[in-house]
Amino acid sequence: MNSQLAELSSGEKMVKVMGELAEKRPQRGEGLSGILVRRDENYHLLSPNDLQEYTSLSTTKLTQRVRVPFTRSFNTLQTALFQLSGDVKRMQGTEKKYCVKVFKNITVTKEDIVCIVEAVSGDDDHLVETIELAIKRLDDTVRPLINLI
């Protein structure tokens, strides 16, 4: 999730904590994390789950699919992903389509000469980029040999 620390510096402001965040009182010195919403002159701190209930805003989840050229074997890919994450689960595929689940939430599918890395955008974005880079580097190691032939 993309987030940034917000500090209000124009004098003291009252922020009303609502919804899920208001269910549990924080301990002294413990921070709160949520979405700061300004309506008129009032500030409200909400959980993303409460956004639609207390405002006219809504949240959505985007699934990102990154296509990466890859000419090596599925076994090579699977071995490299296991070395990267230590957690690779093989999923069912067709004879031309091989699929694994990496880091529990990211699906990597090999189709002919392309790998498709798929995940819901959010906390795992940096892992998707890491997998994409690893696949590119793995495939680049074989290209000079192909060009010589």
N, C-alpha and C positions, 0 to 999 in steps of 0.2 A: 504494500500500500504506500502510495506517495503521501508523505506528511511533512509538516514543518512546524517547529515550535513557534507559537504565537505569543507575543508579549504585548499587553495593552499598556501604552505609556502616556496617554493623555489624561492623567489624573486617575482617581480610583473609579472603577466601573463595577457594577453589580452584575454578576452572571448567574442566571437561574439554571440549575442543573435539572434536567428532565428525563423521563423515561427510564430505560435500563440503568443509566448512570446514577440515577437518584435512588435506586433500590438499596444500594449498599453504601453506607457512610465511609469515606476514606479515613485511614489512620492519619494521625498528625505527621506531616512531612511527606505523605504519599500524594503523588500527582494524579490528575484525572486526564484521560485522553478521550477526545471525541471531536465532533464537528461544531465549530463555533458559528452560530447563526445570528445575524443581526436583523431584527424586525422592528421598524420604526426606531426608537431610541433604546430598545431593550435587547439584551444579549442572552442567548440560550445556548447551553452546551448539551449536545445530543449524541447518542450512539448512532452510527450509520444505520442500524436496524430500525431506529425510531424516526428517521428523517421524513419518511412519507406520512407518518401518523401526525406529526406536529407541524409540518410545513407543506407547501405545494410542490416541493422538490421530491425527486426520487433517485434511487441508486440503480445501477445496472452492472452486470458482469459481462465482460467481453472475453471471448475466446480468441486467442491469437494463434495463428498457424504460420509458421516460418518454413519455407521450402528451401532446402540446402542441397546443391548438387553433391552426389556421393556415388562413386563407381565401385567401391570395394564391397566385400561380402557382408552379409548380415551378421555372421559370426564375428567378424572383425569389429563391426559396429557394437555388437552386444558386449564383447570383451572390453572395449574402450569405455563404454558407458558404465560397466561394472567397476572398472578401475577409478572412474570419476566419482561415482556415487556410493558404491558398495551395496546398493539396493536396486536391483533390476528384476522386474517380474515379467516373464514372457506372457503375451496375450495371444488369443486366437487370431489367426489371419488366414488369408487365402494363399494359394501356392505362389503368387506373384507379390504378395503383400505380407510383410513381417512386421510385428508390432511388439514393443516393450513399454512398460511403465517404469519411469525413473523418478527418484525423489518423491514417490507416492502420488504426485499430482501431475506429472508431465508425461505425455505420451509421445513416443518416437516411433514413427512408421517408416519402413523402407519400401519404396515402390520403384522398381526398375533402377534408374540412375538418380533418384531423388530421395532425400529423407524429409519427412514432415515432422516438425517439432510443434506440439500442440499443448496449450495450457490456458487456464483462466487467468486473465491479467490480474496482477496484484502483487502479493508478496513473493511469488516465484519468478518474477520478471528477470532478475539477475541470474537465476539458474537456467532459464531458457537461453539467455545470451551466452552463458558458459557452455552449454551443450552445443549450441550452434557453432561457436568458435572451435570447440573440440572436434566436431564433425568436419568442419572446413580444413582444419590442420591435418587431420587423419587422411582426408582425401588428397590434400596437396602433396603428401609424402609419396604418393604413387604416380602423380602426374608427370614428373620428369622422366620416369621410366617409360611411360606410355609415349611421350614425345620422341624418345629415342628409337622406338620400334618402327 
